[in-house]
Amino acid sequence: MDFDADTHPHRRRKSFVPAKAVLTTPTVNPLTNEFILVSPHRTKRPWLGQTETPQSLDLPTYDPACYLCPGNSRSGGQQNPVYENTHTFVNDFSAVLPPPTPPTPVAPHPLLTVNPVHGACDVLIFHPRHDLTLARLQVPDIQQIIAEWIRIYHFRGTQDGIKYVQIFENKGAIMGCSNPHPHGQVWSLSEVPTLPGTELEFLRRYSISEAPTSNAPRGPKGMSCFTCSMSQLNLDPGRPCLLCEYAYAEIALPIEGGRVVVKNDYWVALVPWWATWPFEILLLPYTRHIPSIAELSVEEQSSLAEILSKVTVRYDNLFSCSFAYSMGIHQRPTPVSDDDENIAHLHVHFSPPLLRSASVKKFLVGFELMAEAQRDLTPEQAATRLRACSEKHYLNE
């Protein structure tokens, strides 16, 4: 019997740990070397479990009861200005608070330590219209959101004691979004959180490994460019970048049957080889190594706005609904940080829960909580379905 990735269960490595890097970094936790179990034959099983109510698209352009609409009062009594583009304010119910923090308490046992954390939580309203998500905004409107992301990243990331700035959006009630008005959040913290910290460590290990490399851009401690000659790089092309190599490898594969969903002059959106969520997307720049959004050129910012529009429109068109997801930007922890080697490579994660329809979502339970991640639909199948979706929003057809 010949192996068929579309029908036979198999495991895929979710992260890359070069053997040489493990040997030279004895303090690294080997448990971060994750796999995912792919079970494509399970897409045929019947579903009699929980279903979700799709988010209503019949929203008004302005809701007098909405805490985020222009001119309205928020739950804490503060009044929003009558803003015309984006609007940012400190979350009325922040998960972290500004300094000073209390002294670190003495731990009764080494396994019971606590570390006080400080920071800020900002809410970024994308647009005055109550009914327009990213998928229905014009590209110039998304460009203004990106400009505000960059402003907050620099503003919060240069404050004393801040070591990490996380930009994200929860879209849809099933993702815990408490208000349908289009908005995202920016949390800044005095510590680097677990998930981006793990990614940064893998990026660092890859950069010092002896893993085979290609003509992909190289980044840490050096310039990177597809077309630069060695003389232009001053004989220092930099160390390899895991995500630059990965993007280069994916783009080199044939589109049909591959994982690339959409690509433009600077960015590629793909369903990653190691995807956990059914229609997960990894969005990243592929022409050069870019540590953060603060280092994007004007052209790269415009290109990012364009591809964000195309990705989110495809999502909505997949099941003809307002497609729920959590989206987050991973990059250099702050504009000025300990990552002086530029290990980070800017990328955007989209983690959407919907699986079979607008009402059936994936659950991370059982084996996935107790053993390892598992998915039914293969990444290649998911990418094929997303590629087939129109770039014109179904409500505008």
N, C-alpha and C positions, 0 to 999 in steps of 0.2 A: 504493500500500500504506500503510495506517495503522499507526503505531507502537503496539506492544503491549508494555508493560513486563514482562509475564509470559512472553513468548516471544522477544523481540528483544534481542540484546546491546546494552548501553549502559553509560556511565560515570556514576558519582555522585560528587559532591564530598564528601570526607570531612571537610573543615574549611572554615570560612568566613573569607575574608580581604577585608574591606571595602576598596575601592580607596582611599578617603580615608585609612584607617589606614596602608596601605602607603606612601603618599606622605609621611605625617608621621612615619614610623618607618623611616628609610633603613637602619638596621642590622639589620632583621629578615631572616632567611634565607628567601627565597621558596620553597625546596625543601620547606618544611613544608606547602605548599598541596597536599594529597594528594587523589587520586581513587581509586575502586575500579571495576574492570570487572565488570559483572554479566552473566552468560551463562546465562539461565534454561533455554535449550533443551538444555543439557548434562546436565540431571537425567535424561535418557532414556538416557544412555550406559551400556553394561554395565560392571561392575566385576569384574575378575579379580585385583586387587591385594591388598595386605596387609589382613588383618583382625585385630581385637583380641579378646582374651578378656575378656568383661564381668567387672567386679569382682564377686566372690562376695558374696551377701547372707546367706549362711549363716555369720554370725559369732557367736561367743559373746558373752554380755553382759560377761564378764570373761575376759581372756587372760593367764595367768600369765607368758607369754613377751613380753608387750607392754611396751615401755619407757614407755608413757604411762598405763597403767592404774593406779588408786589403789594405793598401797602397794608397787608394784614398783620394782626398781632400774633406773636408766637405764644406757646403755652406758658412761657415764663413772664409774659407781659410786655416783652420788647416788641417794637413795631418795625417791620421790614420797610426799607425805603421803596419808593416806586422805581425799582431798577429796570433797566431796559436791555441789559445783556446778562452777564453772569453776576452773581452776588455771593459773597463769602462772609460767614460770621462764625463765632465760636459756638460750638454745640452747647445748647442749654442743659444737656445731660451728658457731659463729657465722661468718657471712660477713664481718662487720666487727668490729673490736676496740675496746675503750674507749681513751681517751687515757691517756698522751700519745702523740702521733705523732712519728715521726722528722722531722728537717728536710727540706724539699723539696729534692731533688737538683738539681744544675745540669744543664739539658738539653743534650745534645750538638748538638741542632738544634731549631729552633722547632716542628717537626712531631713531635718525640719527647719531649714534656713529660709529666711525671707529677705528680699532686697527692695526697699522702697523705690518707686518709679515715679518720675514726673514727666510732664509734657503738655500737650494741648490736642484738642480734637476740633477740627474746623469742618463746617458744612459748606459745600460749594454747590449752589443752585445753578443749573446749567442754562436756564432760559426762563423768561417771564411766563411763557405759556405753560399752563398746567397740564396740557395734553400731549406735549411733544417730547418723546424720548430721543436718545441719540440716533436711533434708526430713522427718525422722521425730521431731524434737524437738517438744515442746509450745511454744506461743508464750511462756509465762512463762520457759522455759529459754533461749529466744533473747533475751529481754529481759535476762537476766543476762549473756549474751555481749556485748550492746551496751553495757551498763554497764561491763563490763571493757574493751572497746575505748576507751570514753571515758576511763576511769581511766589506761590505759597511754598514750594519746595525750597527756594532760595531763602525766603523770609524765615521759615521755621528751621531750616537746616543750618542756619548760621547763628541761631540763638545759643547762649551758653548752656552747656550740659546736654544738648540734644545730639543723639547719636544716630537717629534713624527717622526717616519721613516716609510714611506709607500712604500712597494715593490709591483709592479704591471706589468702586460703586457696587451697591447691591440693587439689582433691578427685579421687581416683582415681589408680591406678598410671600410666595413660597421660599424666597431667599431672605426673608426677615425684614424686607423693606417696609417701614411703618408709614410711608407717605408716597403716593404715586407721582407727585410732582417731580420732574426729572432733576436728580441731584446726586452728588457723590460726597465722599468724605476724605479728609486728610488727617491722619493721626501722626503726631510727632512724639517720640519717646526718648528717654534717657538711656535706653538699652536697645540693642539690635534684636528684634524678635527671632523666634526659632526658625521659621521657614526661610526667610531671606538669608538668615545667618548660615543655614545649612547650604543654600545655593552658593553663597559667596565662598564657602569653604571648598565646595566641589570645583568651582571655577578656579580657585587658587591652586588646588592640587593638580588639576588638568594642566595649568599653565607651566608647572615645573616638572611635568611628567615627560616621558619619552614616547608618548603616544604618536602614532603616524599622523602626519599633517598633509595638507593639500595646498592649493593656491588660495585658500580662504584668507580673508583679512586676519591680521595678527594684531594684538593689542597691548597686553600688559607690558609696561615699560618700553614702549616703542610705538612708532607710527603704524598705520594700517591703510592699505589702499589696494583695490583690485588691479589698477593699471600702473602703479608706481614701479620704477625700476629700483634695483638694489642701490644704485648711486643716489637716487632721490631719497632713499630711506637711510642714507648715511651708513650703509652696511649694518643697520640695526633694525630689522623688521619687527622686533618685539617677540614676545613669547606667544604660544598658541592660546586661542580662546575657545573654550568648549562650545559656546553658542555660535560663534562665527563659523567654526568647523561644521556644526550641525546644520545651520542654515544653508551653507554652501553645498553640503551633501544632499539635502532635500531638494534644492533647486536644480541640481544636476540630474535628478531622476525624471523619467517621463511623466508628464502631467496625468495621463490616463492611468488609473490604478495607483497613483501616488497620493501623498498626503497634503500637498499644497492646495489651498482653497482659492486664494487670490494673491496677486503680486503686483507691485508697481515699481517705479524707478528706484525706490529706496527701502521699501518694506515688503515683508512676506508674511502672510497669515496661513498657518497650517495646523492640521490636527497632529499633535506630536506623537511620535512612535510609542511613547510611554503614557499616553493619555489615560486618565482614570474616568473622567466624565464622558458621557456618550458623544457629545458634540463639542468637546473641549477644543479651544484654539490657543495657540501660542503665536503671538505677533511680535516680530522683531526686525530691526534694521539689518541688512545683509551686505551693504557695500563697504562698510568700514566699522571698526570697533568703536562703539559709543557708550561711555560709562553711564550717562544720565541724560534726562530731558533738557537739562540746562545747557548741554553741549550740542543740541540740534541746530542745524542751520535753518534759515527761513524756509528753504525748499523742503527740507526734511520734515519740518513742522506741518507744512501744507500737505505733504504726501501722507503724513500720519493721519491728519484729519480726513483725507479722502478714503484711506483704507479702513479707518474706524467706521465710517459711514457704510462702506460696502460690506463689512463683516456683520454689523448689526442689522442691516437691511436683510441680508441673507438669513440671519437667525429668525427674524420675524416671518419671513416668507416660508421657512421650512414647514411650519405647522399652521401658518396663517393666524398668528396670534402675537401678542406682545411677549416676546421670548424672554424668559427669566434667566438671570445669570448673576454671578459675582465676578467682577473684573478688578484686577489689581496690577499696578506697575511695580516691577522690581528693577532696581538700579543701584547705583552707588548710594550708600546709606544717607549721606548728606553731601552738599556741594563741596565742603571741605571736611574730609574725614580721614580715618586711619587707612583707608584704601588708597594710599598714595601711589600704588602700583597700577591703578586703574583696572583691577581684576574684574569688576562688575561689567556686564554687558546689558544695556537697557533692553527690557522685554516686557510684554504685557500678557497676563494670563486671563483667559475667559473660561470660567467654570460653570457651565449651564447644567441644570439637573434634569431637563426633560429628556425622555428616552424614546417613547413610541409615538407620542401624540402630544397635543397641548394639555392633556389631562393626566398623563402617566409619567411619573418621574423616577429617576434612579434613587435607590436607598443605599447608603453606606452602612450596612448592618452585618451581624453574624460573622461569617468568614472574613469579611473585609475589616471588621473591627478587631477580630481576634487573631487573624493570620496575615493576609496581605490583600491589597486592592485587587478587584476583579471587574471585568467588563464583558459585555456580550457582543455588541456591535464592534467590528474592528475599526481602528483609526482610518484605514483605507476606505472602508465602506462609508464611514461618516463623512470623510472629505469628498467623496464622489457625490453624495447627496447634497452637501452644501454647495459644491461647484455648480450643480444643476439648478440651483435657485437663482431667480432673477435678481439683478442689481437695482430693479425698480420696485419700490415698496408696493405690496399687494393692495394697499388701500388707495394707491394712486393709479392703479391700472384702469 
